[in-house]
Protein backbone atom coordinates (compact mmCIF):
# COMPACT_ATOMS: atom_id res chain seq x y z
CA UNK A 1 0.00 0.00 0.00
CA UNK A 2 1.13 3.56 -0.61
CA UNK A 3 2.07 5.71 2.39
CA UNK A 4 1.37 9.42 2.52
CA UNK A 5 4.79 10.34 1.08
CA UNK A 6 4.34 8.13 -1.96
CA UNK A 7 0.82 9.47 -2.43
CA UNK A 8 2.22 13.00 -2.37
CA UNK A 9 4.75 12.23 -5.09
CA UNK A 10 1.93 11.04 -7.36
CA UNK A 11 -0.34 14.06 -6.90
CA UNK A 12 -1.00 16.19 -10.02
CA UNK A 13 0.98 19.39 -10.34
CA UNK A 14 -2.15 21.54 -10.07
CA UNK A 15 -2.88 20.20 -6.59
CA UNK A 16 -0.84 22.82 -4.76
CA UNK A 17 -3.90 24.40 -3.12
CA UNK A 18 -4.28 22.87 0.41
CA UNK A 19 -7.98 22.17 -0.10
CA UNK A 20 -7.35 20.59 -3.49
CA UNK A 21 -4.45 18.57 -2.08
CA UNK A 22 -6.67 17.24 0.72
CA UNK A 23 -9.35 16.28 -1.82
CA UNK A 24 -6.84 14.48 -4.02
CA UNK A 25 -5.33 12.63 -1.05
CA UNK A 26 -8.80 11.46 -0.03
CA UNK A 27 -9.51 10.28 -3.57
CA UNK A 28 -6.22 8.39 -3.62
CA UNK A 29 -7.01 6.80 -0.26
CA UNK A 30 -10.46 5.74 -1.47
CA UNK A 31 -8.96 4.15 -4.58
CA UNK A 32 -6.76 1.99 -2.37
CA UNK A 33 -9.16 1.22 0.47
CA UNK A 34 -12.56 1.36 -1.28
CA UNK A 35 -14.40 -1.86 -0.52
CA UNK A 36 -16.17 -1.87 -3.86
CA UNK A 37 -13.08 -2.37 -6.04
CA UNK A 38 -11.34 -5.58 -6.95
CA UNK A 39 -7.97 -3.82 -6.40
CA UNK A 40 -8.85 -3.01 -2.81
CA UNK A 41 -9.97 -6.57 -2.16
CA UNK A 42 -6.72 -7.90 -3.66
CA UNK A 43 -4.59 -5.55 -1.55
CA UNK A 44 -6.45 -6.42 1.62
CA UNK A 45 -6.26 -10.16 0.99
CA UNK A 46 -2.56 -9.92 0.17
CA UNK A 47 -1.90 -8.56 3.66
CA UNK A 48 -4.20 -11.03 5.41
CA UNK A 49 -2.71 -13.60 7.75
CA UNK A 50 -4.23 -17.10 7.80
CA UNK A 51 -7.61 -17.30 9.56
CA UNK A 52 -6.28 -19.59 12.28
CA UNK A 53 -3.42 -17.19 13.13
CA UNK A 54 -5.15 -13.82 13.19
CA UNK A 55 -4.97 -11.60 16.25
CA UNK A 56 -8.06 -11.51 18.40
CA UNK A 57 -9.64 -8.15 19.34
CA UNK A 58 -11.31 -9.85 22.30
CA UNK A 59 -7.87 -10.54 23.76
CA UNK A 60 -7.12 -6.84 23.47
CA UNK A 61 -10.28 -5.99 25.41
CA UNK A 62 -9.51 -8.53 28.12
CA UNK A 63 -6.00 -7.11 28.52
CA UNK A 64 -7.23 -3.49 28.33
CA UNK A 65 -5.04 -3.03 25.28
CA UNK A 66 -5.89 0.02 23.20
CA UNK A 67 -3.94 -0.94 20.06
CA UNK A 68 -5.52 0.29 16.82
CA UNK A 69 -7.06 -2.50 14.73
CA UNK A 70 -5.81 -1.55 11.29
CA UNK A 71 -7.49 -1.08 7.95
CA UNK A 72 -7.85 -4.79 7.17
CA UNK A 73 -10.88 -4.84 9.47
CA UNK A 74 -12.71 -2.76 6.89
CA UNK A 75 -13.18 -6.10 5.13
CA UNK A 76 -15.91 -8.02 7.01
CA UNK A 77 -14.53 -11.39 5.95
CA UNK A 78 -11.39 -10.82 7.99
CA UNK A 79 -13.28 -10.56 11.23
CA UNK A 80 -15.64 -13.43 10.41
CA UNK A 81 -12.75 -15.71 9.46
CA UNK A 82 -11.04 -15.00 12.78
CA UNK A 83 -13.95 -16.68 14.59
CA UNK A 84 -13.10 -20.03 13.04
CA UNK A 85 -10.04 -21.88 14.29
CA UNK A 86 -8.55 -25.35 13.93
CA UNK A 87 -9.13 -25.93 17.63
CA UNK A 88 -11.85 -28.52 18.33
CA UNK A 89 -14.87 -27.57 20.42
CA UNK A 90 -13.84 -30.35 22.82
CA UNK A 91 -10.14 -29.60 22.93
CA UNK A 92 -8.14 -30.37 26.11
CA UNK A 93 -8.03 -26.60 26.73
CA UNK A 94 -11.76 -25.91 26.35
CA UNK A 95 -12.60 -26.20 30.05
CA UNK A 96 -9.88 -23.73 31.09
CA UNK A 97 -10.90 -21.45 28.20
CA UNK A 98 -14.47 -21.42 29.51
CA UNK A 99 -13.19 -20.58 32.99
CA UNK A 100 -11.34 -17.55 31.59
CA UNK A 101 -14.45 -16.52 29.66
CA UNK A 102 -16.44 -16.74 32.89
CA UNK A 103 -14.03 -14.31 34.55
CA UNK A 104 -14.52 -11.87 31.68
CA UNK A 105 -18.33 -12.14 31.83
CA UNK A 106 -18.31 -11.88 35.62
CA UNK A 107 -16.54 -8.56 35.21
CA UNK A 108 -19.18 -7.39 32.73
CA UNK A 109 -21.97 -8.40 35.12
CA UNK A 110 -20.31 -6.66 38.06
CA UNK A 111 -20.20 -3.45 36.02
CA UNK A 112 -23.94 -3.67 35.49
CA UNK A 113 -24.03 -5.67 32.25
CA UNK A 114 -24.58 -4.28 28.80
CA UNK A 115 -27.44 -2.09 27.56
CA UNK A 116 -30.47 -3.30 25.64
CA UNK A 117 -30.24 -2.36 21.98
CA UNK A 118 -33.54 -0.87 20.70
CA UNK A 119 -34.97 -3.36 18.20
CA UNK A 120 -37.60 -1.19 16.53
CA UNK A 121 -35.71 -0.87 13.25
CA UNK A 122 -33.25 -3.01 11.29
CA UNK A 123 -29.76 -1.52 11.51
CA UNK A 124 -27.18 -1.77 8.76
CA UNK A 125 -24.08 -0.06 7.44
CA UNK A 126 -24.73 3.62 6.76
CA UNK A 127 -27.38 4.00 9.47
CA UNK A 128 -27.13 6.85 11.96
CA UNK A 129 -29.21 6.93 15.14
CA UNK A 130 -29.10 6.76 18.92
CA UNK A 131 -29.69 3.00 18.60
CA UNK A 132 -26.35 2.71 16.79
CA UNK A 133 -24.63 4.49 19.69
CA UNK A 134 -26.07 1.89 22.06
CA UNK A 135 -25.16 -0.91 19.64
CA UNK A 136 -21.54 0.25 19.56
CA UNK A 137 -21.46 0.27 23.36
CA UNK A 138 -22.92 -3.24 23.46
CA UNK A 139 -20.40 -4.60 20.96
CA UNK A 140 -17.52 -2.96 22.79
CA UNK A 141 -18.52 -4.53 26.09
CA UNK A 142 -18.53 -8.05 24.57
CA UNK A 143 -15.17 -7.48 22.86
CA UNK A 144 -16.47 -7.44 19.28
CA UNK A 145 -15.71 -3.75 18.69
CA UNK A 146 -12.43 -2.11 19.64
CA UNK A 147 -12.77 0.32 22.54
CA UNK A 148 -10.46 2.93 21.01
CA UNK A 149 -12.98 3.64 18.22
CA UNK A 150 -14.90 5.89 20.60
CA UNK A 151 -18.54 6.92 20.81
CA UNK A 152 -20.49 7.55 17.61
CA UNK A 153 -24.00 7.22 16.23
CA UNK A 154 -22.74 6.01 12.83
CA UNK A 155 -22.98 2.38 11.67
CA UNK A 156 -19.63 2.36 9.84
CA UNK A 157 -17.47 -0.41 8.40
CA UNK A 158 -15.99 -1.14 11.82
CA UNK A 159 -19.44 -1.76 13.28
CA UNK A 160 -20.35 -3.85 10.24
CA UNK A 161 -17.28 -6.04 10.82
CA UNK A 162 -18.04 -6.26 14.55
CA UNK A 163 -21.64 -7.33 13.90
CA UNK A 164 -20.52 -10.03 11.46
CA UNK A 165 -18.06 -11.26 14.04
CA UNK A 166 -20.78 -11.27 16.72
CA UNK A 167 -23.16 -13.12 14.40
CA UNK A 168 -20.54 -15.76 13.63
CA UNK A 169 -19.87 -16.31 17.35
CA UNK A 170 -23.59 -16.86 17.90
CA UNK A 171 -24.27 -19.15 14.94
CA UNK A 172 -26.12 -16.47 12.94
CA UNK A 173 -25.50 -15.97 9.23
CA UNK A 174 -22.92 -13.13 9.16
CA UNK A 175 -24.71 -10.72 6.84
CA UNK A 176 -24.05 -7.55 8.83
CA UNK A 177 -27.76 -6.79 9.21
CA UNK A 178 -29.04 -6.28 12.74
CA UNK A 179 -32.50 -7.84 12.50
CA UNK A 180 -34.75 -9.92 14.73
CA UNK A 181 -32.37 -12.85 15.25
CA UNK A 182 -29.34 -10.66 15.92
CA UNK A 183 -31.27 -8.32 18.23
CA UNK A 184 -32.42 -11.34 20.24
CA UNK A 185 -28.82 -12.55 20.70
CA UNK A 186 -27.54 -9.04 21.51
CA UNK A 187 -30.17 -8.55 24.20
CA UNK A 188 -29.57 -11.73 26.17
CA UNK A 189 -28.36 -10.36 29.54
CA UNK A 190 -24.70 -10.81 30.42
CA UNK A 191 -25.64 -12.69 33.61
CA UNK A 192 -27.53 -15.28 31.52
CA UNK A 193 -24.46 -15.72 29.31
CA UNK A 194 -22.36 -16.19 32.46
CA UNK A 195 -24.72 -18.88 33.74
CA UNK A 196 -24.65 -20.52 30.31
CA UNK A 197 -20.86 -20.74 30.50
CA UNK A 198 -21.09 -22.26 33.99
CA UNK A 199 -23.58 -24.90 32.82
CA UNK A 200 -21.47 -25.88 29.84
CA UNK A 201 -18.27 -26.02 31.85
CA UNK A 202 -19.77 -29.05 33.62
CA UNK A 203 -20.64 -30.67 30.27
CA UNK A 204 -17.19 -30.05 28.81
CA UNK A 205 -15.43 -31.39 31.90
CA UNK A 206 -17.47 -34.58 31.54
CA UNK A 207 -15.99 -34.95 28.03
CA UNK A 208 -12.42 -34.08 29.02
CA UNK A 209 -10.99 -37.58 28.69
CA UNK A 210 -9.27 -39.12 25.68
CA UNK A 211 -11.69 -38.97 22.73
CA UNK A 212 -9.46 -40.68 20.14
CA UNK A 213 -6.87 -39.72 17.54
CA UNK A 214 -9.69 -39.50 15.00
CA UNK A 215 -13.26 -38.73 16.02
CA UNK A 216 -16.49 -37.06 14.97
CA UNK A 217 -18.25 -34.52 17.20
CA UNK A 218 -21.85 -33.47 16.53
CA UNK A 219 -22.82 -30.36 18.48
CA UNK A 220 -26.62 -30.41 18.47
CA UNK A 221 -27.39 -26.78 19.48
CA UNK A 222 -24.83 -25.51 16.95
CA UNK A 223 -26.18 -27.91 14.28
CA UNK A 224 -22.59 -28.51 13.28
CA UNK A 225 -20.23 -31.47 12.87
CA UNK A 226 -16.46 -31.55 13.35
CA UNK A 227 -14.10 -34.23 12.12
CA UNK A 228 -11.05 -34.15 14.37
CA UNK A 229 -7.66 -35.70 13.70
CA UNK A 230 -4.54 -35.54 15.92
CA UNK A 231 -6.03 -32.75 18.00
CA UNK A 232 -7.08 -30.42 15.17
CA UNK A 233 -10.28 -29.94 13.20
CA UNK A 234 -9.94 -31.56 9.80
CA UNK A 235 -13.31 -30.31 8.50
CA UNK A 236 -16.52 -28.72 9.73
CA UNK A 237 -19.92 -29.60 8.29
CA UNK A 238 -23.19 -27.77 8.66
CA UNK A 239 -25.85 -30.14 9.97
CA UNK A 240 -29.62 -30.40 10.28
CA UNK A 241 -30.64 -31.97 13.60
CA UNK A 242 -33.81 -32.96 15.43
CA UNK A 243 -36.88 -30.80 15.87
CA UNK A 244 -37.79 -29.63 19.36
CA UNK A 245 -40.43 -32.37 19.59
CA UNK A 246 -38.13 -35.01 17.99
CA UNK A 247 -34.81 -34.28 19.61
CA UNK A 248 -31.47 -35.68 18.53
CA UNK A 249 -30.03 -37.64 21.46
CA UNK A 250 -26.75 -37.17 23.31
CA UNK A 251 -24.68 -40.33 22.86
CA UNK A 252 -21.26 -41.87 22.26
CA UNK A 253 -20.67 -44.67 19.77
CA UNK A 254 -18.43 -45.67 16.84
CA UNK A 255 -19.11 -45.38 13.11
CA UNK A 256 -18.90 -48.91 11.77
CA UNK A 257 -20.60 -48.88 8.35
CA UNK A 258 -21.37 -46.70 5.34
CA UNK A 259 -24.38 -47.49 3.12
CA UNK A 260 -24.20 -46.15 -0.43
CA UNK A 261 -27.45 -45.61 -2.34
CA UNK A 262 -29.37 -46.96 0.66
CA UNK A 263 -32.94 -48.02 1.16
CA UNK A 264 -34.83 -46.03 3.75
CA UNK A 265 -36.94 -48.03 6.17
CA UNK A 266 -39.45 -45.56 7.58
CA UNK A 267 -39.39 -45.50 11.41
CA UNK A 268 -42.62 -46.08 13.34
CA UNK A 269 -42.57 -42.54 14.70
CA UNK A 270 -42.51 -41.08 11.19
CA UNK A 271 -45.19 -43.51 9.97
CA UNK A 272 -47.43 -42.27 12.76
CA UNK A 273 -46.64 -38.55 12.69
CA UNK A 274 -45.97 -37.96 9.00
CA UNK A 275 -46.75 -40.78 6.60
CA UNK A 276 -50.35 -41.54 7.71
CA UNK A 277 -51.40 -37.85 7.65
CA UNK A 278 -49.79 -37.39 4.22
CA UNK A 279 -51.58 -40.43 2.81
CA UNK A 280 -54.88 -39.08 4.12
CA UNK A 281 -54.31 -35.92 2.08
CA UNK A 282 -52.59 -37.43 -0.95
CA UNK A 283 -53.28 -41.11 -1.79
CA UNK A 284 -50.45 -41.05 -4.37
CA UNK A 285 -47.79 -39.97 -1.86
CA UNK A 286 -46.20 -43.42 -1.52
CA UNK A 287 -46.16 -44.01 -5.27
CA UNK A 288 -44.71 -40.59 -6.03
CA UNK A 289 -41.91 -41.13 -3.51
CA UNK A 290 -41.15 -44.76 -4.45
CA UNK A 291 -42.13 -46.15 -1.05
CA UNK A 292 -43.24 -49.81 -0.94
CA UNK A 293 -45.42 -51.45 1.73
CA UNK A 294 -44.62 -54.94 2.97
CA UNK A 295 -46.50 -57.16 5.37
CA UNK A 296 -43.58 -58.98 6.99
CA UNK A 297 -45.83 -61.43 8.83
CA UNK A 298 -47.12 -62.87 5.55
CA UNK A 299 -44.10 -61.87 3.45
CA UNK A 300 -46.21 -60.07 0.84
CA UNK A 301 -46.16 -56.61 -0.71
CA UNK A 302 -49.31 -54.54 -0.32
CA UNK A 303 -50.90 -51.83 -2.38
CA UNK A 304 -51.69 -48.53 -0.66
CA UNK A 305 -55.38 -49.11 -1.34
CA UNK A 306 -55.27 -52.21 0.92
CA UNK A 307 -54.44 -50.13 4.01
CA UNK A 308 -56.99 -48.25 6.12
CA UNK A 309 -55.34 -44.84 6.43
CA UNK A 310 -57.99 -43.55 8.85
CA UNK A 311 -56.54 -45.83 11.55
CA UNK A 312 -53.10 -46.87 12.82
CA UNK A 313 -53.15 -50.06 10.73
CA UNK A 314 -50.10 -48.84 8.81
CA UNK A 315 -47.98 -49.28 11.94
CA UNK A 316 -48.17 -53.05 11.35
CA UNK A 317 -46.27 -52.86 8.07
CA UNK A 318 -42.80 -52.08 6.79
CA UNK A 319 -42.36 -49.05 4.53
CA UNK A 320 -39.22 -49.00 2.40
CA UNK A 321 -38.14 -46.20 0.09
CA UNK A 322 -36.06 -47.16 -2.93
CA UNK A 323 -32.65 -45.58 -3.61
CA UNK A 324 -32.69 -42.55 -5.84
CA UNK A 325 -33.00 -38.79 -6.00
CA UNK A 326 -36.08 -38.69 -3.75
CA UNK A 327 -34.69 -40.98 -1.06
CA UNK A 328 -34.89 -39.22 2.31
CA UNK A 329 -31.33 -40.27 3.13
CA UNK A 330 -29.93 -39.05 -0.16
CA UNK A 331 -27.08 -41.18 -1.43
CA UNK A 332 -25.29 -42.03 1.85
CA UNK A 333 -26.16 -43.34 5.29
CA UNK A 334 -23.59 -43.44 8.13
CA UNK A 335 -24.28 -46.11 10.77
CA UNK A 336 -23.24 -46.35 14.42
CA UNK A 337 -24.80 -48.58 17.07
CA UNK A 338 -27.17 -46.82 19.47
CA UNK A 339 -30.46 -47.51 21.27
CA UNK A 340 -32.15 -44.48 19.65
CA UNK A 341 -31.97 -45.88 16.09
CA UNK A 342 -30.47 -42.62 14.79
CA UNK A 343 -27.73 -42.17 12.20
CA UNK A 344 -26.05 -39.55 10.01
CA UNK A 345 -27.04 -39.23 6.38
CA UNK A 346 -27.18 -37.25 3.18
CA UNK A 347 -30.38 -35.46 2.16
CA UNK A 348 -32.11 -34.32 -1.03
CA UNK A 349 -33.23 -31.15 0.85
CA UNK A 350 -29.94 -29.25 0.59
CA UNK A 351 -31.53 -25.80 0.98
CA UNK A 352 -32.02 -26.32 4.73
CA UNK A 353 -28.25 -26.06 5.24
CA UNK A 354 -28.38 -22.39 4.28
CA UNK A 355 -30.54 -21.39 7.24
CA UNK A 356 -29.38 -20.35 10.72
CA UNK A 357 -32.26 -22.43 12.13
CA UNK A 358 -31.50 -26.05 11.28
CA UNK A 359 -33.75 -28.09 13.59
CA UNK A 360 -35.95 -29.96 11.12
CA UNK A 361 -35.20 -33.68 11.35
CA UNK A 362 -36.85 -36.47 13.29
CA UNK A 363 -33.73 -37.10 15.39
CA UNK A 364 -31.19 -38.22 12.79
CA UNK A 365 -28.50 -35.82 11.57
CA UNK A 366 -28.19 -34.60 7.98
CA UNK A 367 -24.65 -33.76 6.84
CA UNK A 368 -23.65 -31.06 4.39
CA UNK A 369 -20.75 -31.96 2.06
CA UNK A 370 -21.37 -35.56 3.05
CA UNK A 371 -19.01 -36.99 0.44
CA UNK A 372 -16.09 -35.07 1.94
CA UNK A 373 -17.17 -36.31 5.37
CA UNK A 374 -17.37 -39.96 4.28
CA UNK A 375 -14.06 -39.72 2.43
CA UNK A 376 -12.45 -38.81 5.76
CA UNK A 377 -14.32 -41.53 7.69
CA UNK A 378 -13.12 -44.13 5.15
CA UNK A 379 -9.61 -42.67 5.07
CA UNK A 380 -8.15 -45.82 6.64
CA UNK A 381 -10.35 -48.24 4.70
CA UNK A 382 -8.43 -49.52 1.65
CA UNK A 383 -9.90 -48.79 -1.77
CA UNK A 384 -12.22 -45.98 -0.68
CA UNK A 385 -10.92 -42.63 -1.83
CA UNK A 386 -13.10 -39.78 -3.12
CA UNK A 387 -13.02 -41.08 -6.69
CA UNK A 388 -14.32 -44.51 -5.63
CA UNK A 389 -17.07 -42.89 -3.55
CA UNK A 390 -18.18 -40.71 -6.47
CA UNK A 391 -18.19 -43.71 -8.77
CA UNK A 392 -20.42 -45.90 -6.60
CA UNK A 393 -22.89 -43.08 -6.01
CA UNK A 394 -23.02 -42.34 -9.72
CA UNK A 395 -23.68 -46.00 -10.48
CA UNK A 396 -26.74 -46.12 -8.21
CA UNK A 397 -25.58 -49.52 -6.94
CA UNK A 398 -26.53 -50.54 -3.41
CA UNK A 399 -23.32 -51.12 -1.45
CA UNK A 400 -22.44 -51.45 2.24
CA UNK A 401 -18.86 -50.74 3.35
CA UNK A 402 -17.43 -51.69 6.74
CA UNK A 403 -15.26 -48.98 8.27
CA UNK A 404 -11.81 -50.16 9.17
CA UNK A 405 -10.60 -48.63 12.46
CA UNK A 406 -14.07 -47.61 13.56
CA UNK A 407 -14.36 -43.88 14.18
CA UNK A 408 -15.68 -42.67 17.56
CA UNK A 409 -18.67 -40.35 17.31
CA UNK A 410 -19.93 -38.07 20.08
CA UNK A 411 -23.30 -36.37 19.82
CA UNK A 412 -23.12 -33.56 22.37
CA UNK A 413 -25.15 -30.63 23.67
CA UNK A 414 -22.81 -27.63 24.05
CA UNK A 415 -24.41 -24.17 24.02
CA UNK A 416 -21.38 -22.15 25.14
CA UNK A 417 -17.64 -22.67 24.76
CA UNK A 418 -14.43 -20.70 24.26
CA UNK A 419 -11.21 -21.16 22.31
CA UNK A 420 -7.61 -20.57 23.32
CA UNK A 421 -7.67 -17.36 21.28
CA UNK A 422 -10.29 -15.92 23.62
CA UNK A 423 -13.18 -16.36 21.18
CA UNK A 424 -16.40 -17.04 23.12
CA UNK A 425 -19.23 -18.86 21.35
CA UNK A 426 -22.90 -19.13 22.26
CA UNK A 427 -25.80 -21.03 20.72
CA UNK A 428 -29.51 -21.04 21.50
CA UNK A 429 -30.62 -23.58 24.09
CA UNK A 430 -32.94 -25.09 21.49
CA UNK A 431 -34.06 -28.03 23.67
CA UNK A 432 -34.25 -25.97 26.88
CA UNK A 433 -31.67 -28.11 28.66
CA UNK A 434 -29.64 -25.29 30.22
CA UNK A 435 -32.46 -24.52 32.65
CA UNK A 436 -31.79 -20.79 32.50
CA UNK A 437 -34.21 -17.90 32.81
CA UNK A 438 -33.50 -14.53 31.14
CA UNK A 439 -33.78 -12.98 34.61
CA UNK A 440 -31.83 -15.58 36.58
CA UNK A 441 -30.28 -13.67 39.51
CA UNK A 442 -26.63 -13.87 40.50
CA UNK A 443 -25.98 -15.61 43.83
Buried (B, 14 or more C-beta within 10 A) or exposed (E): EBEEEEBBEEBEEEBEEEEEBEEBBEEBBEEBBEBEEEEBBEBBEEEBEEBBEBEBBBEBBBEEEEEEBEBBBBBBBBBBBBBBBBBBBBBEEBBBBBEBBBEBBBEBBEEEBBBEBBBEEEBBBEBEBEBBBBBBBBBBBBBBBBBEBEEEBBBBBBBBBBBBBBBBBBBBBBBBBBBEBBBEBBBBBBBBBBBBBBBBBEBBEEBEEEBBEBBBBBBBBBBBBBBBBEEEBBBBBBBBBBBEEBBBBBBBBBBBBBBBBBBBEBBEEBBEBBBBEBBEEEEEBBEEBBBBBBBEEEEEEBEBEEBEBEEEEBEEBBBBBBBEEBBBBBBBBBBBEBEBEBBBBBBBEEEBBEEBEBBBBBBBBBBBBBBBBBBBBBBEBEEBEEEBBEEBBEEEEEEEBEBEEBBBBBBBBBBBBBBBBBBBBBBBBBBEBBEBEEEBEEE
